[in-house]
């Protein structure tokens, strides 16, 4: 957590609400495994989406998606595999990144960017 100064929960709640409005059912929030954590797991009848939510302040220069490093992707993918082993599904897995920019004080959301299929399973699966 550390770097997001309490912006995380705001962004994740907003992202979950956004996905709901897009017709997704939220299955899990902050799903943890020994490998890592997935912010939101949701499904819409076609995809099961493992979403990483990145929240930053408007003053921050880095794009939210840039924060999802290959190492982080690997942890998310391993955690997703574990989830799918426990909850088998016919749905197509997809990894999304939802980048959220918080306004000034961090109490409101200024913008949201939904990157679908932001990365795929690392090739060793």
Rosetta blueprint (number, residue, H / E / L):
1 X L
2 X H
3 X H
4 X H
5 X L
6 X L
7 X H
8 X H
9 X H
10 X H
11 X H
12 X H
13 X H
14 X H
15 X H
16 X H
17 X H
18 X H
19 X H
20 X H
21 X H
22 X L
23 X L
24 X L
25 X E
26 X E
27 X E
28 X E
29 X E
30 X E
31 X E
32 X E
33 X L
34 X L
35 X L
36 X L
37 X E
38 X E
39 X E
40 X E
41 X E
42 X E
43 X E
44 X L
45 X L
46 X L
47 X E
48 X E
49 X E
50 X E
51 X E
52 X E
53 X E
54 X E
55 X E
56 X E
57 X E
58 X L
59 X L
60 X L
61 X L
62 X L
63 X L
64 X H
65 X H
66 X H
67 X H
68 X L
69 X L
70 X H
71 X H
72 X H
73 X H
74 X H
75 X H
76 X H
77 X H
78 X H
79 X H
80 X H
81 X H
82 X H
83 X H
84 X H
85 X H
86 X H
87 X L
88 X L
89 X L
90 X L
91 X L
92 X E
93 X E
94 X E
95 X E
96 X E
97 X E
98 X E
99 X E
100 X E
101 X E
102 X E
103 X L
104 X L
105 X L
106 X L
107 X L
108 X L
109 X E
110 X E
111 X E
112 X E
113 X E
114 X E
115 X E
116 X E
117 X E
118 X E
119 X E
120 X L
121 X L
122 X L
123 X L
124 X L
125 X L
